[in-house]
Structures are given as structure tokens and as C-alpha cells.
Amino acid sequence: MSQWYVAVLVMQCKIDGEPSGSVDLQIRVVNAPDHESAYTKALFLGAKAQDSYPTTDGGTVRWEFKGLHELDVILAETLEDGTEIWNQMPKMAPSELVREKALLTAFWFEANKHRKASDLLKADDA
């Protein structure tokens, strides 16, 4: 019998071969009959997620799969709207974790879709 797993992939951004400082944690669901099969599938997904594309400056952006941050069984019997698929319990104050609506990724991307990646990376460095 197969079960659902959550796999957290670690992707590193490099620009012209140099680390940009950006790391992307990608949360994926995997269906597999056992832990080993889920692990193998997660590694395959990570390798498949690697990508590269040209910058507007003529350079190259590359996202490299570095490994897994987490692989865990999803305990819910069914996946549906609102199902918890992953959690963390950091030792931090909630105020350090809660973001304003404008800073949540969905809204941030919408507000910045007109900007170039190089401009956004420079803004992050400031």
C-alpha cells in the first residue's frame, strides 16, 4: 500500500557559477510504497527541478539541487483543502515568524512581477 510523503528540496541559486545567496526550499508531495522509494523519488524530483536560464545582462542563472531538508510521512488519510502536509516547531517568538500580507510570497510576487531578478537581488543585498 502506498502512502503520501512530504519532501523538502534544497535548491541553491548561482549566477554565473557563483552562489547568489538565495536558497529555495521546495515542498513537494510524493506517493510511494515505503520510505526508501519515497527517498529515491524525492531525489529524482530534485534532480529534475534543476534549471538554468539567461539573465538580461547576458549571464546565466542556475538552480542546483543540493539535497533534501526533510522527508516525512503525511499522516492525514486523504489530501484535501487544508490538509497539513508539513510542519516545523522553531524555537522562536511567533512575532519573528508572522509576516504582513504584502510580504507573503503570493502577494509579493504580484507586486514585483514587473521588476528584473537582478534588481530584486540587489535590493535584498541592501
C-alpha positions as CSV (number, residue, x, y, z in Angstrom):
1,M,0.0,0.0,0.0
2,S,1.4,3.4,-0.9
3,Q,1.4,6.4,1.3
4,W,2.0,10.1,0.9
5,Y,5.2,11.8,1.9
6,V,6.3,15.4,2.0
7,A,9.8,16.1,0.6
8,V,11.5,19.4,1.2
9,L,14.1,20.0,-1.6
10,V,17.0,22.4,-1.1
11,M,17.8,24.4,-4.3
12,Q,20.7,26.8,-4.5
13,C,20.8,29.7,-6.9
14,K,24.0,30.5,-8.7
15,I,24.6,33.4,-11.1
16,D,27.5,32.9,-13.5
17,G,28.7,30.0,-11.3
18,E,28.8,32.0,-8.0
19,P,26.3,31.4,-5.2
20,S,23.8,34.3,-5.2
21,G,22.8,33.8,-1.5
22,S,19.4,32.6,-2.5
23,V,18.2,29.2,-1.4
24,D,14.8,27.8,-2.3
25,L,13.1,25.3,-0.1
26,Q,10.6,23.5,-2.4
27,I,7.9,21.5,-0.6
28,R,6.7,18.5,-2.7
29,V,4.3,15.7,-2.1
30,V,5.5,12.2,-3.1
31,N,3.4,9.0,-3.3
32,A,5.4,5.8,-2.6
33,P,5.1,2.4,-1.0
34,D,7.9,2.8,1.5
35,H,10.5,5.3,2.9
36,E,13.3,4.2,0.5
37,S,11.1,4.6,-2.6
38,A,9.9,8.0,-1.4
39,Y,13.6,9.0,-0.8
40,T,14.5,7.8,-4.4
41,K,11.5,9.7,-5.9
42,A,12.4,12.9,-3.9
43,L,16.0,12.8,-5.2
44,F,14.7,12.3,-8.7
45,L,12.3,15.3,-8.3
46,G,15.2,17.4,-7.1
47,A,17.4,16.5,-10.0
48,K,14.6,17.2,-12.4
49,A,13.9,20.6,-10.8
50,Q,17.4,21.9,-11.7
51,D,17.2,24.7,-14.2
52,S,19.2,27.4,-15.8
53,Y,18.3,30.4,-17.9
54,P,19.9,33.6,-19.2
55,T,19.9,36.9,-17.3
56,T,19.1,40.1,-19.0
57,D,22.8,41.0,-18.6
58,G,23.9,38.0,-20.7
59,G,24.9,35.9,-17.7
60,T,23.4,32.6,-16.5
61,V,21.2,31.8,-13.5
62,R,21.3,28.2,-12.4
63,W,19.2,26.5,-9.7
64,E,21.1,23.4,-8.4
65,F,19.6,20.7,-6.3
66,K,21.7,20.3,-3.1
67,G,19.7,17.6,-1.3
68,L,16.8,17.0,1.0
69,H,16.0,19.1,4.0
70,E,13.2,16.8,5.1
71,L,11.3,13.7,4.1
72,D,8.3,12.7,6.3
73,V,5.1,10.7,6.1
74,I,1.9,12.7,5.7
75,L,-0.3,11.3,8.5
76,A,-3.6,12.5,7.0
77,E,-5.6,9.7,5.4
78,T,-6.7,12.0,2.5
79,L,-5.2,15.1,0.9
80,E,-7.8,17.8,0.6
81,D,-8.2,21.6,1.1
82,G,-6.5,22.5,4.4
83,T,-4.6,19.2,4.9
84,E,-1.4,19.7,7.0
85,I,1.5,18.3,4.9
86,W,4.5,19.6,6.8
87,N,5.3,21.5,10.0
88,Q,8.2,22.8,11.9
89,M,8.5,23.8,15.5
90,P,11.2,26.5,15.6
91,K,12.2,27.9,18.9
92,M,11.3,31.5,18.0
93,A,8.7,34.0,19.1
94,P,5.6,33.9,16.8
95,S,6.2,37.6,16.0
96,E,9.5,36.6,14.3
97,L,7.7,34.3,12.0
98,V,4.4,36.1,11.1
99,R,4.6,38.3,8.1
100,E,2.4,41.1,6.8
101,K,0.1,40.3,3.9
102,A,2.2,42.2,1.4
103,L,5.3,40.1,2.3
104,L,3.6,36.8,1.8
105,T,5.0,35.2,-1.4
106,A,1.8,35.2,-3.4
107,F,1.3,39.0,-2.8
108,W,5.0,39.9,-3.0
109,F,5.4,38.2,-6.4
110,E,2.3,40.0,-7.8
111,A,3.7,43.4,-6.6
112,N,7.1,42.8,-8.0
113,K,6.4,40.9,-11.3
114,H,7.4,43.9,-13.3
115,R,11.0,44.0,-11.8
116,K,14.1,42.2,-13.1
117,A,15.6,39.5,-11.0
118,S,18.9,41.3,-10.9
119,D,17.2,44.4,-9.4
120,L,15.4,42.3,-6.8
121,L,18.7,40.5,-5.8
122,K,20.4,43.9,-5.4
123,A,17.5,45.1,-3.2
124,D,18.0,42.0,-1.0
125,D,21.7,42.8,-0.5
126,A,20.9,46.4,0.7
